[in-house]
Amino acid sequence: MDLPLPNANILSRKSAIVRRLQSVLPADAVIHDPAETKAYECDALSAYRCPPMIAVLPSSTEEVAAVLKICHEEGVPVVPRGSGTSLAGGALPTSDSVILGVSRLNTVLETDYDNRFIRVQSGRTNLSVTGAVEANGFFYAPDPSSQLACAIAGNIAMNSGGAHCLKYGVTTNNLLGVKLVTMDGEVLEIGGPYLDAAGYDLLGLICGSEGQLGVVTEATLRILPKPEGARPVLIGFNTNEVAGACVSDIIKSGIIPVAIEFMDRPVIRAAEAFTKAGYPDVEALLIVEVEGSDGEIAEQLSRIRAIAMRHDPVEFREAKSADDAAKIWLGRKSAFGAMGQINDYMCLDGTIPVSQLPMVLRRINELSAEYGLDVGNVFHAGDGNMHPLILYDANKPGDLETCEALGAEILKLCVEVGGCLTGEHGVGIEKRDLMGAQYNATDLTAQMAIKDVFDPKWLLNPAKVFPLAASESRRVA
Ligand SMILES: Cc1cc2nc3c(=O)[nH]c(=O)nc-3n(C[C@H](O)[C@H](O)[C@H](O)COP(=O)(O)OP(=O)(O)OC[C@H]3O[C@@H](n4cnc5c(N)ncnc54)[C@H](O)[C@@H]3O)c2cc1C
């Protein structure tokens, strides 16, 4: 994976830049000792590492604006960072950049239950947003599996989703407004605690923009009343294809479960060994969760049972208690960690039309055999958001390159069947060079023209999202 060569001129001015940053931030908020900047050398795509020149940890929008103003004047690239859980390398620094971490921006600024919103600083973790409102019977719907750690800032930048987004939508469907600081230090308010802001949908543009357009310091989020009840069922199948066909039939029937999750045998075995969740040893497993009143749950589950039975499942296990439900979810929620016990892995993220699931799963198996690397599948099947996990050995020469080549084939397959290179993890550095498989040169130029407006000097997260060759003239200028 190529990163642009560091700018020697910037590196030679490091001491002066540090002094300027120290003039607007407390001493402990400017990290410049190489032993300490190493802590920011990667995110969750840990195959790629590069310590930044400096890391800063501002505590307010004013401090963020002051940092950006200095970096703008000095011509220094800035990489915004939430909690560093990106699986696409979105928060990977370059060696001449400043990492701008928002972890100290973590306060709840306002809660309004009558109008169902909460306003938080963007470094607050996803799960702690629900934590702030659950005593009053509310929750924040988007629930990435990393929700204990990941920040709302990263969720907005990546337009993150989660297991329960089939019913409630992803971040963009639950975001009402942001405070955004542009690269030259200007503070913008976009959207707000009402349903549809006047003018162009700039909020839609910011959500999913991967730290390319500005630094989000505050977010107004929709909160929802907790449902009366929820119940998952676990359905086991003898083949991936049949499980995929069952997902397709549930969606076709018009039922909207709150989640439909898929795990294949390698992931089921790893999760079972890791968590002892009591999973059956089957080829494919679905977790389907529905919610509502007791009557609504019973009605939806009986329809789902009828559909599943048409596909001859090996097992159909309905949770009878909160304990049963927690056990059904335990293996799924721990699946990534469990796979990490087996080997290094790269987690892909592509989206396909649900009806293509059986064919795509079959083709992934064939590609896995061709490339000689095992692939486990665990994903949000209801909305076709796939997460093939390619196992490789980081210490074996050539394995990472084979893994990248296999990953590229799988993501191109997603595009070929009418899907998309990204689902919920963004493009980052991981899929940057594959963008040409989805977009032609005119499309990419139009997308880059948007960055030109917000960040004319191309200083924000400049080596991401767009193929390096396509963005070179802008970055160099
Ligand atoms: C085990 C595991 C499970 C995961 N499960 C899911 C899942 O179910 N669903 C899902 O969608 N993702 C998942 N992810 C991916 C990741 O957690 C999400 O992409 C998350 O939103 C990243 O948040 P973060 O705070 O860690 O952001 P970071 O990794 O710090 O940054 C991500 C991107 O956001 C940008 N950014 C950060 N802060 C700001 C800011 N203030 N302003 C502008 N841009 C900013 C960065 O520059 C970068 O491009 C998972 C990751 C792991 C490790």
PDBQT file of the ligand as one rigid body, heavy atoms in Angstrom, charges set to zero:
ROOT
HETATM    1  C1  LIG A 501     -13.999  -5.280  16.102  1.00  0.00    +0.000 C 
HETATM    2  C2  LIG A 501     -14.571  -4.214  15.197  1.00  0.00    +0.000 A 
HETATM    3  C3  LIG A 501     -15.902  -4.290  14.840  1.00  0.00    +0.000 A 
HETATM    4  C4  LIG A 501     -16.447  -3.321  13.998  1.00  0.00    +0.000 A 
HETATM    5  N1  LIG A 501     -17.781  -3.394  13.677  1.00  0.00    +0.000 NA
HETATM    6  C5  LIG A 501     -18.328  -2.445  12.902  1.00  0.00    +0.000 A 
HETATM    7  C6  LIG A 501     -19.720  -2.492  12.586  1.00  0.00    +0.000 A 
HETATM    8  O1  LIG A 501     -20.466  -3.368  13.018  1.00  0.00    +0.000 OA
HETATM    9  N2  LIG A 501     -20.206  -1.517  11.786  1.00  0.00    +0.000 N 
HETATM   10  C7  LIG A 501     -19.414  -0.508  11.296  1.00  0.00    +0.000 A 
HETATM   11  O2  LIG A 501     -19.916   0.334  10.580  1.00  0.00    +0.000 OA
HETATM   12  N3  LIG A 501     -18.100  -0.445  11.586  1.00  0.00    +0.000 NA
HETATM   13  C8  LIG A 501     -17.532  -1.370  12.378  1.00  0.00    +0.000 A 
HETATM   14  N4  LIG A 501     -16.196  -1.303  12.674  1.00  0.00    +0.000 N 
HETATM   15  C9  LIG A 501     -15.356  -0.225  12.067  1.00  0.00    +0.000 C 
HETATM   16  C10 LIG A 501     -15.185   1.037  12.941  1.00  0.00    +0.000 C 
HETATM   17  O3  LIG A 501     -15.443   0.754  14.298  1.00  0.00    +0.000 OA
HETATM   18  C11 LIG A 501     -16.094   2.157  12.437  1.00  0.00    +0.000 C 
HETATM   19  O4  LIG A 501     -15.676   2.585  11.162  1.00  0.00    +0.000 OA
HETATM   20  C12 LIG A 501     -16.118   3.358  13.388  1.00  0.00    +0.000 C 
HETATM   21  O5  LIG A 501     -17.120   4.262  13.027  1.00  0.00    +0.000 OA
HETATM   22  C13 LIG A 501     -14.799   4.113  13.461  1.00  0.00    +0.000 C 
HETATM   23  O6  LIG A 501     -14.895   5.010  14.541  1.00  0.00    +0.000 OA
HETATM   24  P1  LIG A 501     -13.604   5.578  15.251  1.00  0.00    +0.000 P 
HETATM   25  O7  LIG A 501     -14.044   6.589  16.254  1.00  0.00    +0.000 OA
HETATM   26  O8  LIG A 501     -12.760   4.501  15.780  1.00  0.00    +0.000 OA
HETATM   27  O9  LIG A 501     -12.922   6.320  14.033  1.00  0.00    +0.000 OA
HETATM   28  P2  LIG A 501     -11.404   6.318  13.552  1.00  0.00    +0.000 P 
HETATM   29  O10 LIG A 501     -10.958   4.943  13.249  1.00  0.00    +0.000 OA
HETATM   30  O11 LIG A 501     -10.589   7.089  14.512  1.00  0.00    +0.000 OA
HETATM   31  O12 LIG A 501     -11.547   7.142  12.200  1.00  0.00    +0.000 OA
HETATM   32  C14 LIG A 501     -12.343   6.686  11.161  1.00  0.00    +0.000 C 
HETATM   33  C15 LIG A 501     -12.460   7.777  10.101  1.00  0.00    +0.000 C 
HETATM   34  O13 LIG A 501     -13.132   8.884  10.644  1.00  0.00    +0.000 OA
HETATM   35  C16 LIG A 501     -12.385  10.081  10.441  1.00  0.00    +0.000 C 
HETATM   36  N5  LIG A 501     -12.643  10.932  11.589  1.00  0.00    +0.000 N 
HETATM   37  C17 LIG A 501     -12.413  10.629  12.886  1.00  0.00    +0.000 A 
HETATM   38  N6  LIG A 501     -12.775  11.640  13.676  1.00  0.00    +0.000 NA
HETATM   39  C18 LIG A 501     -13.252  12.609  12.867  1.00  0.00    +0.000 A 
HETATM   40  C19 LIG A 501     -13.785  13.905  13.099  1.00  0.00    +0.000 A 
HETATM   41  N7  LIG A 501     -13.887  14.418  14.321  1.00  0.00    +0.000 N 
HETATM   42  N8  LIG A 501     -14.190  14.634  12.035  1.00  0.00    +0.000 NA
HETATM   43  C20 LIG A 501     -14.076  14.138  10.768  1.00  0.00    +0.000 A 
HETATM   44  N9  LIG A 501     -13.580  12.936  10.496  1.00  0.00    +0.000 NA
HETATM   45  C21 LIG A 501     -13.185  12.171  11.542  1.00  0.00    +0.000 A 
HETATM   46  C22 LIG A 501     -10.959   9.584  10.348  1.00  0.00    +0.000 C 
HETATM   47  O14 LIG A 501     -10.123  10.511   9.667  1.00  0.00    +0.000 OA
HETATM   48  C23 LIG A 501     -11.137   8.285   9.591  1.00  0.00    +0.000 C 
HETATM   49  O15 LIG A 501     -11.222   8.540   8.216  1.00  0.00    +0.000 OA
HETATM   50  C24 LIG A 501     -15.624  -2.261  13.507  1.00  0.00    +0.000 A 
HETATM   51  C25 LIG A 501     -14.285  -2.197  13.888  1.00  0.00    +0.000 A 
HETATM   52  C26 LIG A 501     -13.756  -3.160  14.713  1.00  0.00    +0.000 A 
HETATM   53  C27 LIG A 501     -12.318  -3.047  15.097  1.00  0.00    +0.000 C 
ENDROOT
TORSDOF 0
